[in-house]
């Protein structure tokens, strides 16, 4: 497993749990607004952490941390992911997976084998605009399949969308909500231009105001158990 980073503690990335975050290298999308470009582009200068180092860290944190968040990049590209999750769970930690939903077969396997306890999927855009948001051509049916697997998984989950002017309109939020609802949780995330992005021309894009986004959320929130601007 190629590990490109480790955040030793987070109180916000796994709801109601004290967790760490492990960042896996590699991604099949090229979202221009992404701020994890070192992981996505597999930067040769990226400092890698060995599996041994990571699991040594986890063993030392038994009784102190509740969970581990696996993100990237895109974790489901790794064939070793089920074994990786199992090793984490065998140490007594819950596992949360952050995914772009591009590998429904892997998601299905992880759910079936009870290797994840929470899943967060980024829904990048309305289905008809997906290639614009992710920067590559991709079979959107796989995204649709992942959404249905997650909704019927029996585990806790959330969908989330980062809204980026130049890619999205406010109406797109309503369309995304329509396409994924009904669902448990849907979070709208405002684009940030204060970080180094995959396409730094997006640093000149001015985000929507929170007021604009909250107005749309008021219109869609009845389709979800939880829905707010995050």
N, C-alpha and C positions, 0 to 999 in steps of 0.2 A: 504494500500500500504506500503510495507516494503522499506523504504528509508535508504540507507547505507552511503550516502555522498552528499554533496552539494558544488559545486564550484560557488562562488557568481558572478564571472565575467569571461567571455572569449571573446576574439576578433577574435579567429581563428576557433572555432568549428561549428559556423553557418555562412556560407559565407555572408559577407556584413552586418551582424547584431551584435549588442552587446547582449550577451546572458549569461544566467547562465546554469549550468549543474546539473541535478539531477541524482544520481546513484541509481538504484534499485537493490535489493538483489536477488540472485538466477540465475542459468544458467543451461541449459541442455547439454552444451558442456563442454569438458575438454581439451581444446587446451593447449598443454604442454608449449607453449611460452607465455601464457596469463600472464599479470602483474596486473590483478585485482582479484587475487585469494581469497582475503577476501570476496568479493562479490560472487564469483563463489561457494566457499565452505561454504558460509553462516557462517562465523566465529562468534562464540558466543561472542567474545570480541568486535565485530564491534559495534560502537556507532550508534544507530538508531535515525533517526529524524522523528518525528510524522508528519502526514499530516497537522495538525494544525500549527505546527512550520513552515513547508514549505510554506504554503499558506499565513501565516502572513508575511513571508519574501517577497513573491512575491508582495503582496499588497503594501508593503513599497517601492518596486522598480518600481512601475508603473510610466511611464514617464522617467525612467532612463535606463531600459532594454527593448530591442525589442522582445526578444525571450527566449525560454527555450529548452534546449537539454535534451532529456530523453534517458539515456543509462543504462548500467549495468555492469556485469550480462547480462541477456537477458530480456528486458522489456515486450516482447509480451507473456511471460509466465503468466502474471498477468491478470486475468479476469476483474479486476477493471480498466485496462488501458484506455478504452474509456472514462469512467467517469472522470478519472484523467486528460486526455487531454482536455476534455470539460471544466473542471473547470479552467484550465490554459488559454484556449482561451477566456473564458468568462471574464477574467481579462484584455484582450486586447493584449496578447502575442502570437507571432507565436510559433509553436511547430515543432521541429526537432526530429525525431526518429532515433536512432542508433540500428540496429538489425542484428542478424545472419541469418535471413531469414527462421528460422525453423518453423514458425507459419504463413503460408500464409493466413489462415482464418482470423486471427487477423489483418494482414496487409490490407487485402481486406476490412474489416469492417471499419478500421480507414480511409482509402481512401474514401470509399463510403459515410461515414458520415462527411467528410471534417474536420476531427479532427487533421490532421497533414498537415504541409505546406512544409516539406522537409524530405526526408528519405535517410539514408545512410546504405547500406547493405555491410557487410563483406562477401566476397566470399573467402572461406578459402583455396580452392585448386581446381585443375581440378576435375570434378565430380567423376572420377574413383579413385581418391586418397583421397576422402573426409574423410573417417573414420580415416585415418592416421593423418590428420591435426587436427581433432576435438576430437580425443581420445575416441570416442564412435561409435557404429554402429548406422546409421541413414538413413532414407529413403531419398535419394538424390533427388527424384522427388519433394519433398516439397521445396527444394532449387530452383529447376528449376521453379516451379510454382511461388515462390516469385519473382524471377527475372523478369518473364513475367508480373506479376501484377504491379511491380514497373515501368517497362519500359512503360507500358500503363496507368499509373495512372493519367497522366495529371498534376502532381506536380513535382517540382524540385527534383532531386535525384542524387546520386552517388553510384558507386560500388568501393570497395577498397580491396586490398589484401596485407597482410603482408607476405613478402617473407623470408622464414627461411631455410637456408642450413640445411641439414639432413632431411627436409621434402620436400622442393621444389628444383627443378632444374631451371635453366634459361629458359629452354624449356617449363616448366610448365606455365610461365607467358604468353607465346604465346598461349598455349592451353586454358588458362582461358579467354584471350582476345577473342579467337575464339568462345568460348562457350557463352559469354555474349553479343557479338557485333551483330548488331550495338547498341550503347548505348550513352547516353549523356556524362557521366563523368566516367573515370576509373583512380583511383589513385593507384600506386604501393608504398607500404610503406616498408622501410627496417627494418628488425628485429633489436631489441635492446636487448642487453644482460647485460645492466647496471642496471637492476631493479630486484626486487624479483619476480621470475616467479613461475607459477604453478608447473612446473617441473624444479627444479634448476640445473639439469644436463645440461640444455640448456644454462646455463650461460657460458659454455665452447665452445659453438658453435660460430664460427667467421662469422659475417655477410658478405654477398656479398659486393663488393665495389660499390660505387655510379656509377662509370664509367661502370661497368658491367651491372647494372640495366638500366642505361640510354641508353646503346647501344640497349638493347632489346626494350625499350620504343620507340625508333626511328622506329623500325620495325612494331609496332602495333598501333601507335597513329592515323593513318589514319582511324581507325575503330571507333573513338570517337570524339566528339566535343571538349573534354578536356581530356588530358591524360599526366600525368607527375609523377615524383618521388616526394613523399611527406614525 
